[in-house]
Amino acid sequence: PGFGITHRVASMSRNEFAPIKVKFQDAKDNCSLHTIFCKVHVIRQEHSKAPNHRTLFTLGWPSYCNEKCIRELFSQAGEVKLVHLQDKIGFDEGATMESTGFKVAYIVFDNTEAANAALALGDNRTVLCNVGPTGVAKWCAEYSKHCATVKSIETCVTAAIADYDERKLEIEKEKRELQQADEDGWITITRKNPKPVQGKKQRQKKKKGLLNFYQFQLRESKRQHIAELRRKFEEDKRKVAEMKSKRKFRPY
């Protein structure tokens, strides 16, 4: 397991990475063995998320791993402050070196002694790591988290109905206030269903509908349409004749 990651790490730097054999166990006691490669993270331009000498740079984490199981695994070496689990190496948005199926984790410890002690976790032994549900069970659990429950839908619907009732009461209150006489004894009267004002497009459609209103207009429009069709027919005949004349075989 993890042969692709092993070959790539060996080509990068053969002596800097420390291998840790990890036995991943899910909720149904299914186990899989993977090799995680670790080294102390030290770079020239130190990043705020991964301080030098206190951060452990690790490669080869399977896709079903999460930050919780990584934190529990390396807590044996010391206090773990942060775990950055991601699909690519580095924190730059423009980074192009991505892992193929495996994840990268930056594990930030409280001190440098804990980071150095974490490198020795896999010395002559296999470390056990509980990852919880995997496979279809994990996908179903993640899908269920994104689905709304009956209780949340009921709460949302209740809030929407209450908001509608409140707005309805405000409208009725405004109507009652308009029906009451003001200080001078005047009452504001409004229409219940005012006629909508016709827009420019509606007026244009109405004008277009009256173009062929009379019988002589209809006859004239039909006559013009037939004349146009005849003109196009004659033009197409002429084009076809020209095309046939050009296709004749003339050896001399």
C-alpha positions in Angstrom: 0.0 0.0 0.0 1.1 3.5 -0.8 3.7 2.4 -3.4 3.2 5.6 -5.5 3.8 7.8 -2.5 6.9 5.7 -1.5 8.5 6.1 -4.9 7.8 9.8 -5.1 9.2 10.5 -1.6 12.3 8.5 -2.3 13.0 10.6 -5.4 12.5 13.8 -3.4 14.8 13.0 -0.5 15.7 9.5 0.6 17.2 10.4 4.0 14.9 13.2 5.4 11.7 11.2 5.7 10.9 8.8 8.6 8.4 6.0 7.7 5.7 5.2 10.2 3.6 2.0 9.6 0.0 2.7 10.5 -2.8 0.2 10.8 -6.1 1.9 10.0 -9.1 0.3 11.6 -12.7 1.3 10.9 -15.9 0.9 12.9 -16.4 -2.7 11.6 -12.9 -3.8 12.6 -11.7 -3.8 9.0 -8.0 -3.0 8.8 -5.6 -1.7 6.1 -1.9 -1.1 6.4 -0.3 2.1 5.1 3.1 3.8 5.4 3.1 7.4 6.4 6.2 9.4 5.6 7.1 12.2 8.1 9.8 14.9 8.6 10.2 18.0 10.6 8.9 21.0 8.6 11.7 23.6 8.1 11.6 26.1 5.2 13.2 29.5 4.4 10.0 31.4 4.3 8.1 30.3 7.4 4.3 30.2 7.1 2.1 31.2 10.0 0.0 28.0 9.7 3.1 25.8 9.9 5.9 27.2 12.2 9.3 25.7 11.7 10.6 22.9 13.9 7.2 22.5 15.6 5.4 21.2 12.5 5.5 17.7 11.2 5.1 17.4 7.4 3.5 14.0 6.6 2.6 12.3 3.3 0.5 9.2 2.4 -2.8 9.7 4.3 -5.7 7.7 2.7 -8.7 9.6 1.6 -10.9 8.3 4.5 -8.7 9.8 7.2 -9.8 12.9 9.0 -8.1 15.5 11.3 -9.5 13.8 14.5 -7.9 10.4 13.9 -4.5 12.1 13.0 -4.7 14.2 16.2 -5.4 11.1 18.3 -2.5 9.2 16.6 0.2 11.8 17.2 -1.0 12.8 20.7 1.1 9.9 21.9 4.2 12.1 21.2 2.9 15.3 22.7 0.2 18.0 22.6 -1.1 18.6 19.1 -2.1 22.2 18.5 -3.4 22.1 14.9 -3.8 19.6 12.1 -4.0 20.9 8.5 -5.2 18.0 6.2 -5.3 18.9 2.5 -5.0 17.5 -1.0 -1.8 19.4 -2.0 1.5 20.3 -0.7 1.9 23.9 0.6 -0.5 26.6 1.5 -0.2 28.7 -1.6 -3.3 28.8 -3.8 -1.2 28.5 -6.9 0.5 25.3 -5.8 0.4 22.6 -8.6 1.9 19.6 -6.9 -1.1 17.6 -5.8 -1.3 14.1 -4.2 -2.8 11.4 -6.3 -5.4 9.8 -4.1 -3.5 10.4 -0.9 -3.6 13.5 1.4 -1.0 15.7 3.0 -1.1 16.7 6.6 0.8 19.4 8.5 0.7 18.6 12.2 1.6 21.5 14.5 2.9 20.5 18.0 3.2 22.6 21.1 7.0 22.3 21.2 9.9 21.0 19.1 10.5 18.0 21.5 7.0 16.7 20.7 7.6 17.0 16.9 10.9 15.1 17.2 9.3 12.5 19.3 6.6 11.9 16.8 9.2 10.8 14.2 10.1 7.8 16.5 6.5 6.5 16.8 7.0 4.0 14.1 10.4 2.6 15.3 10.1 -1.2 15.0 6.3 -1.3 15.5 3.0 -0.6 13.8 0.8 2.1 15.2 -3.0 1.6 15.3 -5.3 4.4 14.2 -9.1 4.3 14.4 -10.7 6.1 11.5 -14.4 5.5 12.2 -16.8 4.7 9.3 -15.3 4.2 5.8 -16.5 3.4 2.3 -20.3 3.5 1.7 -21.1 4.0 5.3 -19.0 7.2 5.4 -20.5 8.5 2.1 -24.0 7.9 3.4 -23.2 9.7 6.7 -21.7 12.7 4.8 -24.8 12.8 2.5 -27.1 12.7 5.5 -25.4 15.8 7.0 -26.3 17.8 3.8 -29.9 16.7 3.9 -32.4 18.7 5.9 -34.2 16.9 8.7 -38.0 17.0 9.2 -37.5 19.1 12.3 -35.4 21.8 10.5 -38.0 21.9 7.7 -40.8 22.3 10.2 -39.0 25.1 11.9 -38.4 26.9 8.6 -42.0 26.5 7.5 -43.3 27.7 10.9 -41.1 30.8 10.7 -42.2 31.6 7.1 -45.9 31.3 8.1 -45.4 33.5 11.1 -43.6 36.1 9.0 -46.5 36.0 6.4 -49.1 36.4 9.2 -47.2 39.4 10.6 -47.0 41.1 7.3 -50.7 40.5 6.7 -51.5 42.1 10.0 -49.4 45.1 9.2 -51.2 45.6 5.8 -54.6 45.4 7.5 -53.5 47.8 10.1 -52.4 50.3 7.4 -55.8 50.0 5.7 -57.6 50.7 9.0 -55.5 53.7 9.6 -56.3 55.1 6.1 -60.0 54.6 6.7 -59.8 56.7 9.9 -60.4 60.5 9.6 -57.4 62.7 10.1 -57.2 65.9 12.2 -59.1 67.9 9.5 -61.8 65.2 9.1 -60.6 63.9 5.8 -60.6 60.2 4.9 -58.2 58.8 2.3 -60.0 56.6 -0.2 -58.1 54.2 -2.5 -59.1 51.7 -5.1 -58.9 48.0 -4.2 -57.8 46.7 -7.6 -56.3 49.6 -9.6 -56.1 49.0 -13.3 -52.4 48.5 -14.3 -50.9 51.1 -16.7 -50.2 49.8 -20.1 -46.6 49.7 -21.0 -45.0 50.7 -24.3 -44.7 47.1 -25.5 -48.3 46.4 -24.8 -49.4 49.4 -26.8 -47.2 48.3 -29.7 -48.7 44.8 -29.7 -52.2 46.4 -29.8 -51.2 48.5 -32.8 -49.8 45.5 -34.6 -53.0 43.6 -34.1 -55.0 46.2 -36.1 -52.7 46.2 -39.2 -54.9 43.9 -41.3 -58.3 44.8 -39.8 -60.2 45.4 -43.1 -60.9 42.8 -45.8 -59.1 44.8 -48.5 -56.0 44.9 -46.3 -56.1 41.1 -46.0 -56.4 40.7 -49.7 -53.6 43.1 -50.4 -51.2 41.4 -47.9 -52.0 37.9 -49.4 -51.4 39.3 -53.0 -48.0 40.8 -51.9 -47.0 37.5 -50.2 -47.8 35.4 -53.3 -45.9 37.9 -55.5 -42.9 37.6 -53.2 -43.0 33.8 -53.4 -43.1 33.9 -57.2 -40.1 36.2 -57.3 -38.1 34.0 -55.1 -39.1 30.9 -57.1 -37.9 32.5 -60.4 -34.7 33.6 -58.8 -34.1 30.0 -57.5 -34.8 28.6 -61.0 -32.2 31.0 -62.5 -29.6 30.0 -59.9 -30.2 26.2 -60.6 -29.8 26.8 -64.3 -26.5 28.6 -63.8 -25.2 25.8 -61.6 -26.2 23.1 -64.2 -24.5 25.1 -67.0 -21.2 25.2 -65.0 -21.3 21.4 -64.4 -21.2 20.6 -68.2 -18.1 18.6 -69.3 -16.0 20.7 -71.8 -12.8 18.8 -72.7 -11.7 21.6 -75.3 
